[in-house]
Amino acid sequence: MHQVFFKKIEKYDVNKIANFLFFYLSSQGIKSLKGSSIVIKPNFLKPSIPEKAIITHPDVIKAAIILFCDLGARVIIGDSPGFGNIYKVIEKAELSNFLKKHNVKVTDFSMTKKVRIEGYLYKEIEIPIEIIEASYVCNMPKLKTHQMMFLTMAVKNLFGCIYGLKKISY
């Protein structure tokens, strides 16, 4: 059975978010991530300040990084933004120093490997090596509307794992 956890947090607060995430992981029996690698996949559509609500809020990302590092994981953050590049998004979101401080590797998902699948239209797709090699992938979408979708949700966010313009062909 799947479980869904909700908690109302009045404003973005790194500590409150981290405590909620810790509660969730603990309830799933996860007490340590030592030796694991986690790829955080936020929604980094384009360089934007948090107040515009275009990207995953930096405080949510910070909370997850703090928690994963505290639990012993090696953290990687990655995306292939639709506009600009991940480094510009990180800079605009004022995450650069935080990521350096916590020794978080940044990837634009440009290093890929072809993987065979049993798809209807495709028999193989290119997946970022970091995703393939990770112990876990933490999908952190931004709830918002989209011109091609009613809502952008968790599945749509993972489309950002496809590097650059290749996502258009998919």
C-alpha positions as CSV (number, residue, x, y, z in Angstrom):
1,M,0.0,0.0,0.0
2,H,1.3,3.5,-0.9
3,Q,1.4,6.2,1.8
4,V,1.1,9.9,1.2
5,F,2.4,12.4,3.8
6,F,1.1,15.9,4.1
7,K,2.2,18.7,6.5
8,K,1.2,22.3,6.3
9,I,4.3,24.5,6.6
10,E,3.2,28.2,6.5
11,K,6.4,29.5,4.8
12,Y,9.6,28.1,3.4
13,D,11.8,27.1,6.3
14,V,14.8,24.8,5.8
15,N,14.6,23.3,9.3
16,K,10.9,22.6,9.2
17,I,11.1,21.0,5.8
18,A,14.1,18.9,6.8
19,N,12.3,17.7,9.9
20,F,9.3,16.7,7.8
21,L,11.5,14.9,5.4
22,F,13.3,13.1,8.2
23,F,9.9,12.1,9.7
24,Y,8.9,10.7,6.3
25,L,12.1,8.7,5.8
26,S,12.1,7.4,9.3
27,S,8.5,6.2,8.9
28,Q,9.8,4.2,5.9
29,G,12.5,2.6,8.0
30,I,15.3,4.6,6.6
31,K,17.7,5.5,9.4
32,S,21.0,5.7,7.4
33,L,22.1,6.4,3.8
34,K,25.8,5.7,4.5
35,G,27.5,4.6,1.3
36,S,24.6,5.6,-0.9
37,S,24.4,8.2,-3.6
38,I,21.3,10.3,-4.2
39,V,20.6,12.3,-7.3
40,I,18.2,15.2,-6.5
41,K,16.2,16.1,-9.6
42,P,14.6,19.5,-9.0
43,N,12.6,21.4,-11.5
44,F,15.1,23.9,-12.9
45,L,13.3,25.1,-16.0
46,K,15.3,28.3,-16.3
47,P,17.2,30.8,-14.3
48,S,14.7,32.4,-11.9
49,I,14.4,33.8,-8.4
50,P,12.3,31.7,-6.0
51,E,9.6,34.3,-5.7
52,K,8.6,33.7,-9.3
53,A,7.6,30.1,-8.4
54,I,9.1,28.7,-11.6
55,I,11.7,26.4,-10.1
56,T,11.7,24.0,-7.1
57,H,12.2,26.4,-4.1
58,P,15.8,26.5,-3.0
59,D,14.8,25.9,0.7
60,V,13.2,22.6,-0.2
61,I,16.4,21.6,-2.0
62,K,18.6,22.7,0.9
63,A,16.5,20.8,3.4
64,A,16.8,17.6,1.4
65,I,20.6,18.1,1.0
66,I,21.1,18.7,4.7
67,L,19.0,15.6,5.5
68,F,20.7,13.3,3.0
69,C,24.2,14.5,4.0
70,D,23.4,14.0,7.7
71,L,22.2,10.5,6.9
72,G,25.6,9.8,5.2
73,A,24.7,9.9,1.5
74,R,26.8,11.4,-1.3
75,V,24.5,14.0,-3.0
76,I,24.3,14.9,-6.6
77,I,22.0,17.5,-8.1
78,G,21.1,17.4,-11.7
79,D,18.8,18.7,-14.4
80,S,18.8,19.6,-18.1
81,P,16.9,22.9,-18.0
82,G,14.7,23.8,-21.0
83,F,16.2,27.3,-21.1
84,G,19.8,28.2,-20.1
85,N,21.9,25.7,-18.2
86,I,21.9,24.2,-14.7
87,Y,24.8,26.4,-13.5
88,K,23.0,29.6,-14.4
89,V,19.8,28.3,-12.6
90,I,21.8,27.4,-9.5
91,E,23.5,30.8,-9.5
92,K,20.2,32.7,-9.9
93,A,18.6,30.6,-7.2
94,E,21.6,31.5,-4.9
95,L,22.5,27.9,-4.3
96,S,26.1,27.9,-5.5
97,N,27.8,28.5,-2.1
98,F,25.4,26.1,-0.4
99,L,26.2,23.3,-2.8
100,K,29.9,23.9,-2.5
101,K,29.7,23.9,1.3
102,H,27.9,20.6,1.3
103,N,30.2,19.0,-1.4
104,V,27.2,18.4,-3.7
105,K,28.2,17.4,-7.3
106,V,26.3,19.3,-10.0
107,T,25.5,17.6,-13.3
108,D,23.6,18.7,-16.5
109,F,22.9,15.1,-17.4
110,S,25.0,15.4,-20.6
111,M,26.9,12.1,-20.0
112,T,24.4,9.4,-21.0
113,K,24.2,5.7,-21.8
114,K,21.8,4.0,-24.1
115,V,19.5,1.6,-22.3
116,R,17.3,-1.0,-24.0
117,I,13.7,-0.8,-23.0
118,E,10.5,-2.6,-24.1
119,G,8.7,0.5,-25.2
120,Y,6.0,0.8,-27.8
121,L,7.7,3.6,-29.8
122,Y,11.3,3.3,-28.6
123,K,13.5,0.3,-28.0
124,E,16.2,2.2,-26.4
125,I,16.6,5.6,-24.6
126,E,19.5,7.6,-23.4
127,I,19.7,7.8,-19.6
128,P,22.1,10.0,-17.6
129,I,24.9,8.0,-16.1
130,E,24.4,9.6,-12.7
131,I,20.8,8.3,-12.7
132,I,21.9,4.8,-13.7
133,E,24.6,4.7,-11.0
134,A,22.7,6.3,-8.2
135,S,21.4,4.4,-5.2
136,Y,18.3,6.6,-5.2
137,V,16.7,9.4,-7.2
138,C,14.9,12.1,-5.3
139,N,12.3,13.7,-7.7
140,M,11.5,17.2,-6.5
141,P,9.0,18.7,-8.9
142,K,7.5,22.2,-8.7
143,L,3.7,22.2,-8.6
144,K,2.6,24.6,-11.4
145,T,0.7,24.8,-14.6
146,H,2.1,24.2,-18.0
147,Q,1.1,25.2,-21.5
148,M,1.3,21.6,-22.8
149,M,-0.1,20.0,-19.6
150,F,-2.7,20.9,-17.1
151,L,-0.2,20.5,-14.3
152,T,3.5,19.7,-14.2
153,M,3.9,16.9,-11.7
154,A,6.4,14.2,-10.7
155,V,6.4,12.3,-14.0
156,K,6.8,15.5,-16.1
157,N,9.7,16.6,-14.0
158,L,11.6,13.5,-14.7
159,F,11.5,14.4,-18.4
160,G,14.3,16.8,-17.5
161,C,16.6,13.8,-17.1
162,I,16.7,13.7,-20.9
163,Y,19.7,15.8,-22.0
164,G,19.2,19.0,-24.1
165,L,17.1,19.0,-27.2
166,K,16.8,15.2,-27.3
167,K,13.7,15.6,-25.1
168,I,11.9,17.2,-28.0
169,S,12.3,14.1,-30.1
170,Y,10.9,12.0,-27.3
